[in-house]
Amino acid sequence: MQDKNFDKLAQKFAKNIYGTPKGEIRASVLWRDLSPALSQFGERKLRILDAGGGFGYFSQKLARLGHEVILCDISAAMLAKAQAQIEASPTPLDIRLIHAPIQALSVEEHGSFDLILCHAVVEWLADAKATMTGLLTMLKPAGLFSLMFYNKEAMRFHALVSGNFDYVAADLVVKKKVRLTPTHPLYIDDVKQWFNDWNISIETQSGVRVIHDYLKKNQAADFDYAKLLQMELEYSQREPYLSLGRYVHFLGRSQGA
Protein backbone atom coordinates (compact mmCIF):
# COMPACT_ATOMS: atom_id res chain seq x y z
CA MET A 1 0.00 0.00 0.00
CA GLN A 2 1.33 3.42 -0.95
CA ASP A 3 1.48 6.60 1.12
CA LYS A 4 -0.95 9.36 0.13
CA ASN A 5 0.13 12.16 -2.23
CA PHE A 6 -2.12 15.24 -2.32
CA ASP A 7 -0.97 16.69 -5.65
CA LYS A 8 -4.43 16.39 -7.25
CA LEU A 9 -6.20 17.67 -4.15
CA ALA A 10 -3.81 20.47 -3.14
CA GLN A 11 -6.27 23.35 -3.45
CA LYS A 12 -9.12 21.53 -1.73
CA PHE A 13 -6.85 20.15 0.98
CA ALA A 14 -5.29 23.54 1.75
CA LYS A 15 -8.73 25.13 1.99
CA ASN A 16 -10.02 22.35 4.25
CA ILE A 17 -7.02 22.69 6.57
CA TYR A 18 -6.94 26.41 7.31
CA GLY A 19 -9.67 28.09 5.29
CA THR A 20 -12.50 27.12 7.65
CA PRO A 21 -13.51 27.41 11.33
CA LYS A 22 -12.23 23.88 11.92
CA GLY A 23 -8.91 24.96 10.44
CA GLU A 24 -8.75 27.92 12.79
CA ILE A 25 -9.36 25.56 15.71
CA ARG A 26 -6.57 23.29 14.54
CA ALA A 27 -4.09 26.14 14.15
CA SER A 28 -5.03 27.71 17.48
CA VAL A 29 -4.73 24.50 19.52
CA LEU A 30 -1.40 23.56 17.97
CA TRP A 31 0.07 27.03 18.43
CA ARG A 32 -1.19 27.19 22.02
CA ASP A 33 0.71 23.95 22.66
CA LEU A 34 3.88 24.93 20.80
CA SER A 35 4.39 28.49 22.01
CA PRO A 36 5.42 27.84 25.64
CA ALA A 37 7.66 24.95 24.57
CA LEU A 38 9.46 27.18 22.06
CA SER A 39 10.00 29.85 24.70
CA GLN A 40 12.04 27.33 26.72
CA PHE A 41 14.78 27.59 24.10
CA GLY A 42 15.20 31.29 24.88
CA GLU A 43 16.14 33.66 22.07
CA ARG A 44 18.32 31.32 20.01
CA LYS A 45 17.57 30.49 16.41
CA LEU A 46 16.22 26.95 16.08
CA ARG A 47 16.59 24.42 13.30
CA ILE A 48 13.10 23.12 12.53
CA LEU A 49 11.87 20.36 10.22
CA ASP A 50 8.26 20.46 9.02
CA ALA A 51 7.84 16.90 7.74
CA GLY A 52 4.93 16.49 5.35
CA GLY A 53 4.10 20.13 6.02
CA GLY A 54 2.13 20.81 2.82
CA PHE A 55 2.09 24.49 1.97
CA GLY A 56 3.90 25.30 5.19
CA TYR A 57 1.45 27.15 7.43
CA PHE A 58 3.58 26.49 10.52
CA SER A 59 6.85 26.67 8.58
CA GLN A 60 6.05 30.24 7.65
CA LYS A 61 4.83 31.12 11.14
CA LEU A 62 8.02 29.77 12.71
CA ALA A 63 10.29 31.36 10.09
CA ARG A 64 8.68 34.73 10.80
CA LEU A 65 9.97 34.32 14.37
CA GLY A 66 13.50 34.06 12.98
CA HIS A 67 13.98 30.29 12.93
CA GLU A 68 15.60 28.21 10.18
CA VAL A 69 13.05 25.83 8.66
CA ILE A 70 13.17 22.93 6.24
CA LEU A 71 9.77 22.13 4.74
CA CYS A 72 9.45 18.69 3.18
CA ASP A 73 6.47 17.31 1.30
CA ILE A 74 5.75 14.60 -1.27
CA SER A 75 3.34 16.91 -3.13
CA ALA A 76 4.89 19.24 -5.71
CA ALA A 77 1.60 21.17 -5.90
CA MET A 78 1.65 21.85 -2.15
CA LEU A 79 5.26 23.02 -2.30
CA ALA A 80 4.49 25.30 -5.25
CA LYS A 81 1.80 26.89 -3.09
CA ALA A 82 4.32 27.24 -0.26
CA GLN A 83 6.89 28.84 -2.60
CA ALA A 84 4.37 31.42 -3.80
CA GLN A 85 3.44 32.36 -0.23
CA ILE A 86 7.09 32.55 0.85
CA GLU A 87 7.92 34.83 -2.10
CA ALA A 88 4.93 37.04 -1.26
CA SER A 89 6.05 37.47 2.35
CA PRO A 90 6.86 41.11 3.24
CA THR A 91 9.86 39.87 5.24
CA PRO A 92 12.43 37.26 4.09
CA LEU A 93 11.74 33.77 5.43
CA ASP A 94 14.52 31.23 6.02
CA ILE A 95 12.68 28.22 4.58
CA ARG A 96 14.18 25.56 2.36
CA LEU A 97 11.77 23.38 0.39
CA ILE A 98 12.43 19.70 -0.22
CA HIS A 99 10.26 17.72 -2.62
CA ALA A 100 10.57 14.19 -1.26
CA PRO A 101 8.81 11.59 0.88
CA ILE A 102 9.63 11.70 4.58
CA GLN A 103 11.36 8.33 4.24
CA ALA A 104 14.00 9.93 1.99
CA LEU A 105 15.18 12.39 4.65
CA SER A 106 18.40 11.62 6.51
CA VAL A 107 20.53 13.17 9.23
CA GLU A 108 23.58 12.72 6.99
CA GLU A 109 22.08 14.99 4.33
CA HIS A 110 20.01 17.43 6.36
CA GLY A 111 21.54 17.46 9.84
CA SER A 112 19.67 17.38 13.15
CA PHE A 113 16.82 19.54 14.42
CA ASP A 114 15.66 21.21 17.63
CA LEU A 115 12.01 20.72 16.63
CA ILE A 116 10.36 18.30 14.24
CA LEU A 117 6.72 18.83 13.23
CA CYS A 118 4.62 16.09 11.70
CA HIS A 119 0.97 17.11 11.55
CA ALA A 120 -1.83 15.08 9.95
CA VAL A 121 0.61 12.84 8.11
CA VAL A 122 0.93 9.51 9.94
CA GLU A 123 -2.69 8.53 9.28
CA TRP A 124 -1.88 8.47 5.55
CA LEU A 125 1.26 6.29 5.88
CA ALA A 126 1.37 2.58 5.15
CA ASP A 127 3.87 2.05 8.00
CA ALA A 128 3.61 5.05 10.28
CA LYS A 129 5.74 3.85 13.18
CA ALA A 130 8.66 2.80 10.99
CA THR A 131 8.54 6.11 9.11
CA MET A 132 8.47 8.14 12.32
CA THR A 133 11.27 6.05 13.82
CA GLY A 134 13.44 6.98 10.86
CA LEU A 135 12.40 10.62 11.03
CA LEU A 136 13.35 10.85 14.71
CA THR A 137 16.98 9.96 13.99
CA MET A 138 17.19 13.66 13.03
CA LEU A 139 15.91 14.95 16.39
CA LYS A 140 18.54 16.48 18.66
CA PRO A 141 18.90 15.35 22.29
CA ALA A 142 16.29 17.26 24.33
CA GLY A 143 14.65 18.23 21.02
CA LEU A 144 10.89 18.54 20.60
CA PHE A 145 8.63 16.32 18.48
CA SER A 146 5.18 17.65 17.58
CA LEU A 147 2.93 14.88 16.26
CA MET A 148 -0.74 15.36 15.37
CA PHE A 149 -2.63 12.27 14.27
CA TYR A 150 -6.17 11.25 13.25
CA ASN A 151 -7.91 9.61 16.20
CA LYS A 152 -9.61 6.30 15.35
CA GLU A 153 -11.79 6.25 18.48
CA ALA A 154 -13.12 9.72 17.69
CA MET A 155 -13.82 8.52 14.15
CA ARG A 156 -15.87 5.68 15.63
CA PHE A 157 -17.73 7.91 18.09
CA HIS A 158 -18.60 10.42 15.35
CA ALA A 159 -20.03 7.57 13.28
CA LEU A 160 -22.04 6.34 16.27
CA VAL A 161 -23.62 9.71 17.08
CA SER A 162 -24.35 10.15 13.37
CA GLY A 163 -26.22 6.85 13.31
CA ASN A 164 -23.80 5.19 10.87
CA PHE A 165 -24.02 1.85 12.63
CA ASP A 166 -23.21 -0.29 9.58
CA TYR A 167 -19.98 1.68 9.16
CA VAL A 168 -19.10 1.02 12.81
CA ALA A 169 -19.98 -2.67 12.46
CA ALA A 170 -17.59 -2.84 9.49
CA ASP A 171 -14.83 -1.44 11.75
CA LEU A 172 -14.89 1.91 9.92
CA VAL A 173 -14.07 0.38 6.56
CA VAL A 174 -16.10 1.22 3.46
CA LYS A 175 -15.74 -0.03 -0.09
CA LYS A 176 -15.35 3.47 -1.50
CA LYS A 177 -13.15 5.77 0.56
CA VAL A 178 -13.92 9.47 0.87
CA ARG A 179 -10.86 11.13 -0.61
CA LEU A 180 -10.00 13.23 2.45
CA THR A 181 -10.78 10.53 5.01
CA PRO A 182 -7.47 9.14 6.31
CA THR A 183 -6.66 5.56 5.44
CA HIS A 184 -4.82 4.66 8.66
CA PRO A 185 -6.37 6.36 11.73
CA LEU A 186 -4.58 5.60 14.99
CA TYR A 187 -5.43 4.72 18.57
CA ILE A 188 -4.15 7.07 21.27
CA ASP A 189 -2.71 4.28 23.42
CA ASP A 190 -0.78 2.87 20.47
CA VAL A 191 0.85 6.24 19.76
CA LYS A 192 1.66 6.68 23.45
CA GLN A 193 3.49 3.37 23.32
CA TRP A 194 5.43 4.57 20.29
CA PHE A 195 6.62 7.62 22.24
CA ASN A 196 7.71 5.32 25.05
CA ASP A 197 9.60 3.12 22.59
CA TRP A 198 11.30 6.22 21.14
CA ASN A 199 12.30 7.42 24.63
CA ILE A 200 10.37 10.64 24.10
CA SER A 201 8.40 11.99 27.06
CA ILE A 202 5.04 13.53 26.22
CA GLU A 203 4.91 17.01 27.76
CA THR A 204 1.66 18.26 26.24
CA GLN A 205 -1.46 16.42 25.06
CA SER A 206 -4.45 18.05 23.38
CA GLY A 207 -7.52 17.03 21.45
CA VAL A 208 -8.05 18.98 18.24
CA ARG A 209 -11.72 19.64 17.45
CA VAL A 210 -13.22 18.13 20.59
CA ILE A 211 -16.54 19.96 20.03
CA HIS A 212 -16.75 21.17 16.42
CA ASP A 213 -17.23 17.78 14.78
CA TYR A 214 -20.04 16.81 17.16
CA LEU A 215 -22.11 19.98 16.75
CA LYS A 216 -25.60 19.65 15.36
CA LYS A 217 -25.52 20.30 11.64
CA ASN A 218 -28.00 23.18 11.67
CA GLN A 219 -26.83 26.01 13.89
CA ALA A 220 -28.50 29.38 14.33
CA ALA A 221 -27.52 32.08 11.85
CA ASP A 222 -25.86 34.04 14.65
CA PHE A 223 -23.85 31.07 15.94
CA ASP A 224 -20.75 32.41 17.72
CA TYR A 225 -17.66 30.78 16.22
CA ALA A 226 -15.39 32.87 18.42
CA LYS A 227 -17.09 31.31 21.44
CA LEU A 228 -16.66 27.87 19.90
CA LEU A 229 -12.92 28.49 19.51
CA GLN A 230 -12.74 29.61 23.14
CA MET A 231 -14.52 26.43 24.27
CA GLU A 232 -12.29 24.24 22.08
CA LEU A 233 -9.19 25.70 23.74
CA GLU A 234 -10.74 25.34 27.19
CA TYR A 235 -11.77 21.69 26.83
CA SER A 236 -9.02 20.38 24.54
CA GLN A 237 -6.81 19.26 27.41
CA ARG A 238 -9.57 17.90 29.65
CA GLU A 239 -10.75 14.31 29.67
CA PRO A 240 -12.95 12.81 28.35
CA TYR A 241 -12.99 15.55 25.69
CA LEU A 242 -9.28 15.27 24.84
CA SER A 243 -9.68 11.64 23.80
CA LEU A 244 -12.67 12.53 21.60
CA GLY A 245 -10.73 15.06 19.53
CA ARG A 246 -10.89 14.33 15.81
CA TYR A 247 -7.11 14.71 15.95
CA VAL A 248 -4.82 14.37 18.94
CA HIS A 249 -1.63 16.39 19.40
CA PHE A 250 1.32 15.06 21.36
CA LEU A 251 4.29 17.33 22.01
CA GLY A 252 7.21 15.34 23.38
CA ARG A 253 10.85 15.88 24.30
CA SER A 254 13.66 13.52 23.44
CA GLN A 255 15.36 11.95 26.46
CA GLY A 256 18.40 10.87 24.45
CA ALA A 257 21.85 11.68 25.75
N, C-alpha and C positions, 0 to 999 in steps of 0.2 A: 504493500500500500504506500502511495506517495504522499509527501507533505503537501499542504495546500499552498497554491500560488494565487495571489489576488490580482494579477495583471488585468484580467477581463472585468473585474468588479471594482477597480480602484476608486472610481468616482463615487459609486454607491457606498462602498465600504467606508471611505473617508467621511462622507456625509453622515452615515449611521454612527460613526464613532464620536465625533465632536460637534456635529451640526444640529444636535437635538437636545432636549432637556436631559435625556438619559446620558448623553455624552458629557454634558456639563457636570452631572453627578459623578461620573467616572473620573473626570479630570480633577474635580474638587477633592474627592476622597483620596485619590493617589497623592495629590500635592500636599494635602494635610498630613499624610503619613510621611512623606519624603522630607518636607521642610525642616523639621527639628533634627532629623538624622543628619542632614547635610550640614547644619550649623555646628555639629560636633567636630567637623573637620577644621573649623575656624575660617580664616580668610584665604587659605591656600587654594590654588587652582587644581581641580581634580581632573583625572582622566576617567572618562565615562564611556561605556559601551551601551548603545541602545540596540539590542539584538532583536531583529524582526520588528523594527520600530516604524515601519510604514513610511508615512510622509513626515515623521519626525516631530510630532507635537511636543513631546517632552525633550527631545534633542534640542529643539530651538529654544525652549524655555530655559533649559540648563545652560546652553551656550550664551544666552543673554546675560546670565549671571557671571560670565567670564570663564566658564569651564571649557576644557578641550573634549570634544565629543566625536566618537565614531558611530555613524548610523549605518547599520547593515540591514538589508532586506532582500528577499528573493524576487520581489516584484520590481521590474524596471519602471513600470508605470507609477508605482508609489514613490520611487526615488526621483523620478522626473518631477513629480508634484513637490517633493521636498526641495529639490534644487531650485525650482521657480520661487518658492517661498523664501528660501535662504537668500537668493539674489535680490529679492524685493525688500529684504530687511533694511531698515534705516541705519542700523549699526552692523558692522562686520561680525559674522558668527564663525567661530572656530569649529566647523563641522566637516568631517570627511565622510563621504558616501562610499559604501562598498556594496556592489551588486553581487550577492552570493548567498547561498544557504548558510544558516548558522553553523552547520556541521563543517563548513570549509574554513571557519575561523581558527586561528592558532596563536598561542602565546609567542611562538617563534617569529611569526610574521607581524603581529600587531601589538605585542607587549602585554603588560598586565594593567588592571584597572582598579580604581578606588570604588567604583560603583558600576554594577551591571544591571540594566533594566531588561526585563523580558515580560511584556504585557500582552495578554490575549494571543499568545503564540502556541503554548504547549498543547492546548486542546485541538490543534490542527496537525500535530506531529504524530507520525506512525510509531515512533519510539521516543516518547518525551523524556523519560528519565535518563536514557543514554545520551540524548542530545544535550540535556542540561548538565550532565556530569562532565561532558567534554567542554562545554561553555565555561564552567566554573574553574577550569584549569587556568583561566585568565584573570581570576579574581585575586587581588592582593590579600595578604594576611590582614585581618581586621577590616577587610573591605565589605561593602554592603551589596546584597543581592535583593532586587525588587522583582518579585514574581507575582503576576496576576493571572489567575486561571479560571476557566469556566467550571462552575460548581455542579456536579451531576445531581446531587441531592436536591438542589434548588430547581434544577430542570424537572425533576420528578414531581416536586411539590407544585410547581407552576402548572404542570399537566393535570395533576389531581384537582386543584381548585378551578381549573378550566373545564373539568368534566371529561378530559381525554383519557378515559379509563382503558380503552383498547391499546393506546400508545404506551401507557404505564405497564399493562400486562405483557406487552412485547418488549419490555425492558428498554423503552425509549428508542427503539429501532423502527424505522419506517422504510418501506421499499424505495420511496423517492425522497431524497434528502432535500430540505430547504437549503438554498445555496449558502446562506450566512449562519446556518446552525452548525456549530462545531461538531466534528466527527469523533472526537475523543475527549469528552468531558471527564473531569477528574473528581475523585472523592477527597475531601479535606484531610481525613486521617492518612490516606496514602501519601499525600504531598508532605504532610508533617513528618512522616517516616523518611521520606527522601531527604528532607533538611537534616534530620538526625544522622542519616548515612553520610551526608556531605560534611558533617561537623560544622554546620551553620546554625547558630542559635536564632530563633525567631524573636525579634524585638517588638514588632508591631503586627497586629492582625486586624483586618477590616473586611466587612462585607461591602460589596459594591452593588448598589441598587437593591437594598433590602426592603424597600417599600414600593418603588416605582413600578416594578413588573407585576405587582399584585393588586394594583389599583383597579377599581371598576373601570370598564372601558369608557363609559359615558360620564365625564365630569362636567360640572357646571361651567358655563362660559367664563366666569370670573375665577376659575380655579387658580390658586396662588402657587405658582411653581417655585417662587423664592422660598415660600414656607416649606414646600416639599424638600428642597435642597437642604434647608436648615434641619429638618427632621432626619433626612438621610445621614447627615454628618453626626447628628446626635445619637442615632441608634446603630450606626454601622459597626461600632465596637462593643455592642452589648449582645449577649446571648439572650434568647435564641435567634435574634435577628441576624447577627453576624453570619451564622451558619446557613441562613436562608438567602444570602446575597447571591444574585445571579452570577457574579464573579466573586472571588475571594483574593485579597491581596495579603501576601506575606512579605515583610521586610526583615531580612536576616543579616547577621554579621558573621563573617568567617572567623572560626576559632583557630585556624592554622597558625603555625609558628612563623 
